[in-house]
Amino acid sequence: MTVKLIRMWSGEDVIADITEETEDSIVITDPIVAVPSPQQGNIAFAPWSPLLQKDEIEITKKYVVYIGNPQEEIIEQYKSMFGKISTPTKKLII
């Protein structure tokens, strides 16, 4: 799973699993978008395109401002939402 933050020209911050990348486009699965939370200072996540009925979405790179790595907490939350197996990221000392 390659979880990335994709900043769109529209201003949206999309978190998704990039499954394929070419010179002109990227293919993503399970895209979510950051939205303001009712609790001040927090964010929540919602489906990026809730009416689209596809497993994969191809995006033309001309609509992308940048692609980067989201914060580690965001990646963990994304993987808990969409990952097949949830594994702890911190090791415990016993």
Backbone as numpy.savetxt, mean C-alpha at the origin, in Angstrom:
# Nx Ny Nz CAx CAy CAz Cx Cy Cz
6.11 -10.43 -0.76 5.27 -9.26 -0.76 6.16 -8.02 -0.76
5.97 -7.14 -1.75 6.74 -5.91 -1.88 5.81 -4.73 -1.63
5.70 -4.34 -0.36 4.79 -3.28 0.03 5.46 -1.93 -0.17
4.82 -1.07 -0.95 5.39 0.24 -1.28 4.35 1.33 -1.10
4.84 2.53 -0.89 4.02 3.74 -0.87 4.11 4.36 -2.26
2.98 4.58 -2.87 2.93 5.15 -4.22 2.22 6.50 -4.12
2.92 7.57 -4.39 2.32 8.91 -4.38 1.82 9.20 -5.78
0.50 9.44 -5.89 -0.12 9.69 -7.18 -0.18 11.19 -7.44
-0.28 11.59 -8.73 -0.41 12.99 -9.10 -1.65 13.62 -8.48
-2.65 12.81 -8.19 -3.89 13.30 -7.59 -3.72 13.67 -6.12
-2.55 13.32 -5.54 -2.28 13.63 -4.14 -2.51 12.46 -3.21
-2.99 11.35 -3.73 -3.26 10.18 -2.89 -1.96 9.45 -2.55
-1.88 8.98 -1.31 -0.81 8.09 -0.88 -1.38 6.68 -0.87
-0.99 5.88 -1.85 -1.51 4.52 -1.99 -0.47 3.54 -1.46
-0.90 2.63 -0.60 -0.06 1.55 -0.11 -0.52 0.29 -0.84
0.43 -0.42 -1.46 0.04 -1.61 -2.23 1.23 -2.55 -2.37
0.92 -3.76 -2.77 1.92 -4.76 -3.09 2.22 -4.65 -4.59
3.46 -4.27 -4.92 3.84 -4.18 -6.34 4.26 -5.56 -6.80
3.52 -6.09 -7.77 3.80 -7.44 -8.26 4.60 -7.46 -9.54
4.59 -6.33 -10.27 5.32 -6.25 -11.53 5.62 -4.80 -11.84
6.78 -4.55 -12.43 7.14 -3.19 -12.82 7.83 -3.22 -14.17
7.36 -2.37 -15.07 8.00 -2.22 -16.37 8.45 -0.77 -16.51
8.97 -0.43 -17.66 9.43 0.93 -17.90 8.26 1.93 -17.87
7.08 1.49 -18.29 5.93 2.38 -18.43 4.84 2.22 -17.39
4.83 1.11 -16.66 3.72 0.87 -15.74 4.13 0.01 -14.55
3.25 -0.01 -13.55 3.40 -0.92 -12.42 2.09 -1.67 -12.25
2.19 -2.89 -11.75 1.02 -3.70 -11.45 0.97 -3.88 -9.95
-0.19 -3.55 -9.34 -0.32 -3.64 -7.90 -1.51 -4.51 -7.52
-1.47 -5.02 -6.29 -2.60 -5.75 -5.73 -2.92 -5.17 -4.35
-4.13 -5.34 -3.92 -4.61 -4.93 -2.60 -4.26 -3.48 -2.25
-4.61 -2.52 -3.11 -4.27 -1.13 -2.82 -5.18 -0.51 -1.76
-4.57 0.21 -0.84 -5.32 0.98 0.15 -4.80 2.41 0.12
-5.61 3.33 0.60 -5.24 4.73 0.59 -5.38 5.28 2.02
-4.47 6.17 2.38 -4.52 6.81 3.69 -5.60 7.89 3.67
-6.45 7.88 4.70 -7.50 8.89 4.84 -7.46 9.43 6.26
-7.92 10.65 6.46 -7.94 11.21 7.82 -8.82 10.37 8.74
-8.37 10.18 9.95 -9.12 9.43 10.95 -9.97 10.39 11.77
-11.08 9.91 12.31 -11.88 10.77 13.19 -11.09 11.24 14.42
-10.11 10.43 14.85 -9.26 10.82 15.98 -8.18 11.76 15.46
-8.08 12.91 16.06 -7.15 13.93 15.59 -5.71 13.41 15.62
-5.00 13.67 14.53 -3.59 13.28 14.44 -3.35 11.87 13.96
-4.40 11.11 13.69 -4.26 9.73 13.22 -4.74 9.60 11.78
-4.33 8.50 11.15 -4.84 8.20 9.82 -5.50 6.83 9.84
-6.35 6.60 8.88 -7.00 5.30 8.71 -6.76 4.87 7.27
-7.13 3.66 6.95 -6.96 3.16 5.59 -8.29 2.71 5.02
-8.45 2.94 3.73 -9.66 2.54 3.01 -9.23 1.94 1.68
-10.07 1.10 1.07 -9.74 0.58 -0.26 -9.53 1.73 -1.23
-8.51 1.61 -2.09 -8.19 2.70 -3.01 -9.25 2.84 -4.09
-9.69 1.75 -4.65 -10.70 1.79 -5.70 -11.76 0.74 -5.36
-12.65 1.06 -4.42 -13.56 0.04 -3.90 -14.55 -0.53 -4.91
-14.81 0.17 -5.99 -15.77 -0.31 -6.98 -15.13 -1.17 -8.06
-13.81 -1.19 -8.12 -13.10 -1.98 -9.12 -13.08 -3.44 -8.69
-13.46 -4.33 -9.58 -13.53 -5.75 -9.27 -12.40 -6.48 -10.00
-11.18 -6.23 -9.56 -10.00 -6.86 -10.16 -9.04 -7.26 -9.06
-8.25 -8.30 -9.31 -7.22 -8.69 -8.36 -5.98 -7.84 -8.52
-5.68 -7.47 -9.76 -4.49 -6.66 -10.05 -4.91 -5.41 -10.81
-4.18 -4.32 -10.54 -4.45 -3.07 -11.23 -3.15 -2.60 -11.86
-3.20 -2.28 -13.15 -2.03 -1.74 -13.84 -2.14 -0.22 -13.87
-1.08 0.44 -13.41 -1.05 1.90 -13.35 0.04 2.41 -14.27
-0.31 3.38 -15.10 0.67 4.02 -15.97 1.57 4.90 -15.11
2.88 4.80 -15.29 3.83 5.53 -14.45 3.72 7.04 -14.60
3.11 7.54 -15.67 3.01 8.99 -15.82 2.09 9.60 -14.77
1.29 8.78 -14.08 0.42 9.27 -13.00 1.05 9.12 -11.62
2.27 8.60 -11.58 2.97 8.36 -10.31 4.01 9.45 -10.09
4.00 10.07 -8.89 5.00 11.07 -8.53 6.26 10.36 -8.05
6.09 9.43 -7.10 7.22 8.66 -6.61 6.74 7.36 -5.99
7.68 6.42 -5.84 7.44 5.15 -5.16 8.51 5.02 -4.09
8.09 4.73 -2.87 9.05 4.63 -1.77 8.64 3.58 -0.76
9.47 3.46 0.27 9.19 2.52 1.35 8.40 3.21 2.45
7.25 2.66 2.82 6.49 3.24 3.92 7.14 2.93 5.26
6.66 3.57 6.29 7.16 3.31 7.64 6.93 1.85 8.00
7.80 1.31 8.84 7.74 -0.10 9.22 6.39 -0.47 9.84
5.80 0.42 10.63 4.50 0.15 11.26 3.41 0.00 10.20
3.52 0.79 9.14 2.54 0.71 8.05 2.66 -0.63 7.33
3.89 -1.06 7.08 4.12 -2.35 6.42 3.55 -3.48 7.26
3.79 -3.45 8.56 3.28 -4.50 9.45 1.76 -4.53 9.44
1.13 -3.36 9.48 -0.33 -3.30 9.46 -0.86 -3.82 8.12
-0.22 -3.44 7.02 -0.64 -3.90 5.69 -0.54 -5.42 5.61
0.58 -5.97 6.08 0.77 -7.42 6.02 -0.24 -8.15 6.90
-0.62 -7.55 8.02 -1.63 -8.20 8.86 -3.00 -8.17 8.18
-3.25 -7.16 7.33 -4.51 -7.07 6.61 -4.58 -8.04 5.44
-3.46 -8.17 4.69 -3.49 -8.90 3.43 -2.57 -10.12 3.37
-1.67 -10.27 4.32 -0.73 -11.38 4.30 -1.41 -12.71 4.60
-0.85 -13.76 4.08 -1.41 -15.09 4.30 -1.05 -15.60 5.69
0.18 -15.31 6.13 0.65 -15.76 7.44 1.18 -14.54 8.18
0.77 -14.39 9.41 1.24 -13.26 10.23 2.35 -13.75 11.14
3.53 -13.16 11.01 4.64 -13.54 11.85 5.12 -12.32 12.61
5.56 -12.50 13.85 6.06 -11.37 14.63 7.34 -10.83 14.02
7.52 -9.50 14.06 8.72 -8.91 13.50 9.81 -8.72 14.55
9.43 -8.66 15.81 10.41 -8.48 16.87 10.73 -9.81 17.51
12.02 -10.03 17.78 12.44 -11.26 18.43 12.39 -11.08 19.93
11.94 -12.10 20.62 11.87 -12.07 22.07 13.08 -12.76 22.67
13.58 -12.18 23.72 14.70 -12.81 24.44 14.11 -13.55 25.63
14.37 -14.85 25.67 13.80 -15.67 26.74 14.91 -16.17 27.62
